[in-house]
Amino acid sequence: MNFQNWGFSDLSVSKEYDSKKYYLFERLGFNTIAINSYVEETDEEPKKKKRKGEIKEKKRFYSSPYRYLQ
């Protein structure tokens, strides 16, 4: 992939695509194709079926630091 199309040529990320550099882009608040297509491996348990009367927890993902300022 080429980040020069998005104007990130000053950040040398065209060689390696590791999680730290994707995390850098997420902290800067850039929603690029690379971040949206990148899937991080997690050690989460498989989702259980929701029982009746059970409240579902909502997970918030803070991709941009300025998105949830409440």
Secondary structure, 3 states (H helix, E strand, C coil): CCHHHHCCCCCCCCCCCCHHHHHHHHHHCCCCHHHHHCCCCCCCCCCCCCCCCCCCCCCCCCCCCCCCCC
